[in-house]
Each structure stands twice: as structure tokens, then as C-alpha cells.
């Protein structure tokens, strides 16, 4: 979160807490979070996930809403190691 906020500040973009949904690193939680974000009146054009399994949930939510990746939505996951 700190890196995200720093990158926004460096780019001159204001932090918007409505664009942050904290969940566990599971596909099911990411799916629910993505549905919340993607159903918003001002839908984001990209979602960042800190784990690949979260990205799977995002892909599922996008497909359910008829959104195409990458045409309608960009998403990235980052493999985490324990």
C-alpha cells in the first residue's frame, strides 16, 4: 500500500480510498472485491492483485460481467512466496 500511495504521489495523482479493497489472497475474496469495484459507476480500467490466485478471481468476475481482458480491463498478479 505504501508503494502504491508513493507512486500515485510521484505521478501527481490523488489517492482515492474507494479504489482500494483489502481482502485475503484468495480467488474467492478477490472475486467479490472485483465485483464491487467493477460494478461501480466509474469502473476502473485496471486492477492490481498482489497474488496470482487473486488475479484468477478478478478474471472470473470480469468474465461474469462481460468484460474482456485486456480489451476492457487490465489486471496483473504477482506470485508470492512463503
C-alpha positions, 0 to 999 in steps of 0.5 A: 500500500505504501508503494502504491500511495508513493507512486500515485504521489510521484505521478501527481495523482490523488489517492482515492480510498474507494479504489482500494479493497483489502481482502485475503489472497484468495480467488474467492475474496478477490472475486467479490472485491472485483465485483464491487469495484467493477460494478461501480459507476466509474469502473476502473480500467485496471486492477492490481492483485498482489497474488496470482490466485487473486488475479484468477478471481478478478478474471472470473468476475470480469468474465461474469460481467462481460468484460474482456481482458485486456480489451476492457480491463487490465489486471496483473498478479504477482506470485508470492512466496512463503 
